[in-house]
Amino acid sequence: MITENPIRRSASEEGAHSRVVSFLRDQLISGKLKAGDLLLPERELAAQLNVSRPVLREALRALAMVGAVEIRHGVGTVVKRPDVTALGDVFSFMLAHQADVIGDIMEARKAIEHHAVRLACQRATEQDLANLTDALGSIIETIHEPEKGGQADFRFHEAIVQASHSPTLVTIYASIAQLMMRSHLERREKIIQIEGIEEFLVDHHRLILEAIVARDAAAADTLLAKHFEIGADFRRRASLRVAGTGCGTVKVILSHLTRKEIGQ
C-alpha cells in the first residue's frame, strides 16, 4: 500500500547515509576490510561515522539489499562479496527506461568483447579453451532451436569474456547478462528462418575459437568485428523477409563473406 505522504530523508540524513556507504566502499578499496570481516558494533560505528543509529541501520539495510553486507542477528554486520546478479537487477531497471535499450546494450557488449577476445588470446587456459569448445558444440546441437540456440550462442561469447581473466570485464559483462540474453533470444528468433544462417553461426564461431587457440589477437578481433557486422546484416534482411522483400540474396552474400573470412 502506498501512503499519501511518503517518508523522505532530510539533506543531513542523505549526507549521513552517503557517509556510511562511502566508508564501506573506501575500506574495501584500501584493503582494510574484506569479505567475511565483521563491522564494528552499531554504537561504535555510528559514533565513528558521526551518524545516528537509525540512519546507520537504514544504510546497512540498503547495503544488505545489494549483497554488500549481511546482517546477522546476534552476531553483527558481516562484509560480503556482492552478488553480481543484484547489480544486474539494478542495471535492468535503470536501462529499461531507455527507448533503444537493446541497441545500447549491443554497443556495450561489442566494446567489452573486443577487448576481452584480445586478452583471451593471451590468457586463456586449457579449461577456457575447453569451455569455448563445449559452447561451440552446444551451438551446433541447438542450431534449429531459437531459445536453446540463443542461450548457447550467449554462452560462447560469455566464455570469451571469462577467458580474458579480467575481473572488471567479467563483472560488467555479467551485470548486463540478463539484458544481453534477451537480446540474443530476440535476434535468434528473427534470423533462424534465413537461408544460410546455420552455416554462418557454426563457421564464424569456429573461426573465432581457432584464432583464440592460435593466440592470434589481431585475427580474433577482426573475426569478432565481422561476426557482429554479418549478424547485423542478417537481422536487417530478416526484417525485410518479414516484409516480403529482399530475402533472395542472403545466401549469396553469406557465401561471399564467409569465403572472405576463411581465406578461400
N, C-alpha and C positions, 0 to 999 in steps of 0.2 A: 504494500500500500504506500502511495506517495503522499507525504504530508504537504500541506499548503505552504508551510514556512520551513524549508529545509535548513538544517544547521550548517552554518558556514564558519570557517576558521577566520579569526582576525588576522591582520597583517603580521602582528607579532607572533601569533601561533604558526602562521605559514613559515615564518623565518625559523622558528624553533624546530618545526617539522623538518625543514631542509637541513638544519644543522645535524640532526640525528642521521639522516640519510648520507650526508656528506662525510660524517665521521666514519661510518662503517665503510664507505667506499674508499676513503683515504687510508684507513687502517689496512684494508685488504691489498690495495695497490702497493703500499710501503712494505708489506710482508709482516706487519706487526700482528695481524690476525689472519688466520687461515681456517679452512673448513674443519669443523669439529671443535673449534675453540669455544669456550663459554664466555659470554659477555659479563661485564661487571654486574653485580646486583642492581636492581632497578633504582634504589635510592642513591647509590653511589654514582651510577651512570647519569642520572638526571642532574645531580649536583655538578658533575664534571662538565656536562654539556650546557649547563645553565638553562635547563628547560623544566617545565612542570612534569610531574609523573604521569598525569593523564595524556599530555602531548607525547611523551616518550612511548607510552603504551600504544597510542594510535599509530605512531610512526613504525614501531616494531611489528604491529599487526599488518600494516601495509607492506613492509618488507617480507613478512612471512607469506603473504599472498603471492608474491613473485618468486618465492622459493629461496630468498637470500638468507633467511634465518628460520629457525624452528623454535617455537615457544613451548617448552616442556614444563608442565605444571609440577612444582615440587623440585625442579632442577634448575631452571633458568632459561635464558635465551642462547641457543647454540647457532653458531655460524654454519651456513650450508653452502654448497656449490649450487648456484641457481640452476633449475631445470630449464633447458633451452626451449622446451615446449611452452613454458609460461611466457617467455619472450615472444614466441611465435604467435600466441594468442593476442598479445598486445599489438604486434605488428599487423595482424589480420584485421583487428578492429580499426586501427589507425588508417591503414591503406584502403579499407573497404569504402571509405568516403570519396576516394578519387574516382573520376569518371573513367579513366583508362588504366585501371589498376593492373590488368594483365600485361599490357604493353610496357608499363613502368617496371613491373617485376621482371619481364624479359630482358630489359636493358641491364638491370642489376645482375641478373643471372649471367649474362654474357660477360660482364666485367669480372665477376668472380671466377667463372670457369676458365677464361682466357689466362688469367694469372695462375690459377690452380693447375692447369694442364702443363704449364711450363715447369712449375715446381714439382709436379708428379714425375716428370721425365728425369728429374734429378734425385728425387727422394723415395720413389715408390719401392716398397719392399716386395718380396716374393708373395707375401699374403695379399698385398694390394693388387698385384697382377692377377692373382687367383680370384680375387673378388670381382675384378673387371671382367675376367673370362667367364665367370659364373653369370654375371649380369648380361653379358652378350648372349650366352646360352639361353637365358630367360627371354631375351628379346626375340630370338629365333623361335622358341617354343610357343610364344604367345602372339606371334605376328598377326594372326587373324582375329585377335580378341582386343577390342578397343580399350576396355578398362584394365585388364591384366597387362596388355601390351604397353599402355601408358605408364603403368607402375614399373614395369621392367625397364623402360626407357629412362625413367627418372632415377631408378636405382643405379644404372650405368653412370649417369652424369654425377650423381651423388658420390659414387665410388672414386671418380676422378678427383673431386674436391677433397675427399678423405685421404687420398694418396698424396696430396700436397703436404700433409703433416703440418699445416698451418692452423693452429688453434683458432685464430681470429677468423680466417676464411671459413673454416668448418662451422664455427658458431654462427656467423652471419648467415651462411647458406641454410643451416638447419632452422634458423629463426624464421625464414621465409618459405620453408619447405611446404607448409600447408597450401600457400597460395601458388607455389610452383607446381605442386601436384595437380591442383585444379586446372592450371594452365596446360599441363601435359595431357590430361584426360580430354579437355576440350579440343585441343589440337588434333589428338589422335582420332577422335570421333569425326572430325571434319575431313581428314585426309585418307582414312583407311580404305575408302572405296576407289581411290585414284589408281589407275593402272600404273604399275611400276613402283609403287610405294614400298612394297616388300623388299625389292632389290636395294633401294636406297637405304632403308632403315638398317638392313643387315650389313651391307657392304661398307657404308660410311662409318658405322660404329666399329666395325672390324679394323678399318684403316686407322682410325684414331688409336685403338688399342695397340696395333702394331707399331705405331710411331712412339707410343709411350714405352713399350717393351724395348725398342731400339734406342731409347733415351734421346730421341731427336726432337728437341723442344720446338724448333722452328717449324718442322713438318707438322707436329701435333697441333700447334697454334693455327697454322694455315688451314689444316683439315677441319678444325673446330669452327673456324670462321666460315668456311664453305658449307659446313654442316648446317649452321644457322641460316645461311643465305639460301641454300636449296630448300630447307624446311619452310622458310617463309614463302618461297615461290610455290611450293606445293599447297600451302594454305590459301594463297591467293587464287590458285587455279581450282582448288576445291570449292571456293566461293563462287567462281564462275560456273563450275559444274552444276552447283545447286540452281544457279540462274539459267542453266541450259545452254551455256556457251563456253567455248574455249577449252574443252577437255581433250580434243583430238591430238594436240601437240605435246601433251605431258610426257609421254613415254620417250618421244624423240629428244626432248630437252634433257630429261633424266639421263638418257643414254650418253649424250654428249658430255654432260657434266661429270658423270661417273667415270667415263673413259679418261677425261682430263685429269681427274684426281688420281686414278690408278696409274696413269702414265702410258696408256695404250695409244 
